[in-house]
Amino acid sequence: MSLKEASELLKQEGAAALAGGTQLLLTFKWLPPPRLIVNIKRLPGLATISEDGDDIRIGALTTLADVRRSPLLAGRFPVLGMAARLMALPAVASMGTVGGNIAWASPQADLVQPLLALDAHLDIYEPSPAAAGEGRVRGGLPLRDFYLGPGQTALKPGELITGVRLIGADRRAVYLRHSTRRLADAQVCSVALTDRRAVLGSCGPTPIVVDLPDGLPIDEAVELVASKATPRDDFRASAAYRLKLVRALTRRGLEYLRAA
Ligand SMILES: Cc1cc2nc3c(=O)[nH]c(=O)nc-3n(C[C@H](O)[C@H](O)[C@H](O)COP(=O)(O)OP(=O)(O)OC[C@H]3O[C@@H](n4cnc5c(N)ncnc54)[C@H](O)[C@@H]3O)c2cc1C
């Protein structure tokens, strides 16, 4: 199957892409299954991590296991390997993909927070408006603009994520995640940090991005980040506990980044 063929199928109402299937199949427990499942796992050329000039491109079908062991990412953006190692049991990591994690559009998706902190951009395949025409890959959509609401993204029918790009120079970043049982449980709360940005997971309907003014003292940065969190009570934790975690993880992350 080609990208064009997959895209044509995905234009149909009720169609869904299946990459690793580790999230999509899980949703069948509480949602009716899609009318059509399009297996994109074998689309060619989308499962590699490569350098493109100064940028790094991670193909949408790259598995979480590949992110964990990529020497290229370990050298330039080690925070992604760090996040991938904190999430998902080995069986899930060997099937689950980067594109699936992004398109899932959950505030619990663990790769999304560090990707947002690093200001990643998406490559998206868009079908041609002419039925017989070739589509094209449109680059440069900021991941920050991709999430419209819980489970809602900027993808239109027939569009597919083909990759995610880390643009330009390396940036130091750290990812801190709290869960009840490491690997076996979804996160209770997480924070990805660079010197300039904090991104919160599980503290609102979508990941929350907070830009940090240059040189802001740590105490003030912690309060700024906490003021943007809108956590809720659920069976994993109370909102109040999540807010405590936001403060503790943000402080720990900023102290780590500023100590070096
Ligand atoms: C036991 C278990 C533990 C898990 N633990 C974690 C965890 O700790 N952290 C975490 O973040 N996730 C976790 N997950 C969820 C899941 O494994 C990951 O989010 C994974 O990265 C999803 O990728 P996938 O390829 O399996 O997605 P799929 O299930 O194939 O797809 C997920 C969604 O994305 C869409 N999609 C997939 N690829 C594309 C694409 N290229 N373009 C457009 N749309 C696309 C699908 O249509 C679907 O809506 C866990 C799942 C299980 C079953």
The ligand as an SDF file (V2000), in Angstrom:
LIG
                    3D

 53 58  0  0  0  0  0  0  0  0999 V2000
   -0.4120   -1.7910   28.3620 C   0  0  0  0  0  0  0  0  0  0  0  0
   -0.2580   -0.4520   27.6970 C   0  0  0  0  0  0  0  0  0  0  0  0
    0.5620    0.4910   28.2970 C   0  0  0  0  0  0  0  0  0  0  0  0
    0.7240    1.7520   27.6970 C   0  0  0  0  0  0  0  0  0  0  0  0
    1.5180    2.6570   28.3440 N   0  0  0  0  0  0  0  0  0  0  0  0
    1.6830    3.8920   27.7860 C   0  0  0  0  0  0  0  0  0  0  0  0
    2.4900    4.8570   28.4510 C   0  0  0  0  0  0  0  0  0  0  0  0
    3.0500    4.6330   29.5230 O   0  0  0  0  0  0  0  0  0  0  0  0
    2.6080    6.0800   27.8700 N   0  0  0  0  0  0  0  0  0  0  0  0
    1.9920    6.3940   26.6780 C   0  0  0  0  0  0  0  0  0  0  0  0
    2.1570    7.5110   26.1950 O   0  0  0  0  0  0  0  0  0  0  0  0
    1.2330    5.4890   26.0330 N   0  0  0  0  0  0  0  0  0  0  0  0
    1.0630    4.2530   26.5600 C   0  0  0  0  0  0  0  0  0  0  0  0
    0.2670    3.3380   25.9300 N   0  0  0  0  0  0  0  0  0  0  0  0
   -0.4660    3.7480   24.7310 C   0  0  0  0  0  0  0  0  0  0  0  0
    0.2290    3.4030   23.3940 C   0  0  0  0  0  0  0  0  0  0  0  0
    0.9440    2.2020   23.4820 O   0  0  0  0  0  0  0  0  0  0  0  0
    1.2260    4.4810   22.9160 C   0  0  0  0  0  0  0  0  0  0  0  0
    0.6320    5.7510   22.9940 O   0  0  0  0  0  0  0  0  0  0  0  0
    1.7130    4.2210   21.4830 C   0  0  0  0  0  0  0  0  0  0  0  0
    2.7600    5.1050   21.1600 O   0  0  0  0  0  0  0  0  0  0  0  0
    0.5860    4.3530   20.4560 C   0  0  0  0  0  0  0  0  0  0  0  0
    1.1300    4.0600   19.1850 O   0  0  0  0  0  0  0  0  0  0  0  0
    0.4380    2.9960   18.2000 P   0  0  0  0  0  0  0  0  0  0  0  0
    1.2820    2.9580   16.9920 O   0  0  0  0  0  0  0  0  0  0  0  0
    0.2020    1.7060   18.8790 O   0  0  0  0  0  0  0  0  0  0  0  0
   -0.9360    3.7490   17.9340 O   0  0  0  0  0  0  0  0  0  0  0  0
   -2.2800    3.1260   17.3330 P   0  0  0  0  0  0  0  0  0  0  0  0
   -2.9780    2.3890   18.4180 O   0  0  0  0  0  0  0  0  0  0  0  0
   -2.0010    2.4020   16.0780 O   0  0  0  0  0  0  0  0  0  0  0  0
   -3.0480    4.4860   16.9880 O   0  0  0  0  0  0  0  0  0  0  0  0
   -3.4220    5.4210   17.9860 C   0  0  0  0  0  0  0  0  0  0  0  0
   -4.2400    6.5360   17.3220 C   0  0  0  0  0  0  0  0  0  0  0  0
   -3.4330    7.2840   16.4310 O   0  0  0  0  0  0  0  0  0  0  0  0
   -3.9120    7.2030   15.0850 C   0  0  0  0  0  0  0  0  0  0  0  0
   -2.7110    7.1130   14.2410 N   0  0  0  0  0  0  0  0  0  0  0  0
   -1.6900    6.2280   14.3860 C   0  0  0  0  0  0  0  0  0  0  0  0
   -0.6880    6.5240   13.5630 N   0  0  0  0  0  0  0  0  0  0  0  0
   -1.0760    7.6210   12.8550 C   0  0  0  0  0  0  0  0  0  0  0  0
   -0.4590    8.4260   11.8290 C   0  0  0  0  0  0  0  0  0  0  0  0
    0.7790    8.1640   11.3850 N   0  0  0  0  0  0  0  0  0  0  0  0
   -1.1430    9.4720   11.3460 N   0  0  0  0  0  0  0  0  0  0  0  0
   -2.3680    9.7650   11.8080 C   0  0  0  0  0  0  0  0  0  0  0  0
   -3.0080    9.0520   12.7610 N   0  0  0  0  0  0  0  0  0  0  0  0
   -2.3640    8.0000   13.2880 C   0  0  0  0  0  0  0  0  0  0  0  0
   -4.8130    5.9830   15.0660 C   0  0  0  0  0  0  0  0  0  0  0  0
   -5.8210    6.0860   14.0610 O   0  0  0  0  0  0  0  0  0  0  0  0
   -5.3960    6.0120   16.4580 C   0  0  0  0  0  0  0  0  0  0  0  0
   -6.4220    6.9510   16.5380 O   0  0  0  0  0  0  0  0  0  0  0  0
    0.0810    2.0610   26.4900 C   0  0  0  0  0  0  0  0  0  0  0  0
   -0.7330    1.0850   25.8650 C   0  0  0  0  0  0  0  0  0  0  0  0
   -0.8940   -0.1440   26.4710 C   0  0  0  0  0  0  0  0  0  0  0  0
   -1.7690   -1.1810   25.7890 C   0  0  0  0  0  0  0  0  0  0  0  0
  1  2  1  0
  2  3  1  0
  2 52  2  0
  3  4  2  0
  4  5  1  0
  4 50  1  0
  5  6  2  0
  6  7  1  0
  6 13  1  0
  7  8  2  0
  7  9  1  0
  9 10  1  0
 10 11  2  0
 10 12  1  0
 12 13  2  0
 13 14  1  0
 14 15  1  0
 14 50  1  0
 15 16  1  0
 16 17  1  0
 16 18  1  0
 18 19  1  0
 18 20  1  0
 20 21  1  0
 20 22  1  0
 22 23  1  0
 23 24  1  0
 24 25  2  0
 24 26  1  0
 24 27  1  0
 27 28  1  0
 28 29  2  0
 28 30  1  0
 28 31  1  0
 31 32  1  0
 32 33  1  0
 33 34  1  0
 33 48  1  0
 34 35  1  0
 35 36  1  0
 35 46  1  0
 36 37  1  0
 36 45  1  0
 37 38  2  0
 38 39  1  0
 39 40  1  0
 39 45  2  0
 40 41  1  0
 40 42  2  0
 42 43  1  0
 43 44  2  0
 44 45  1  0
 46 47  1  0
 46 48  1  0
 48 49  1  0
 50 51  2  0
 51 52  1  0
 52 53  1  0
M  END
$$$$
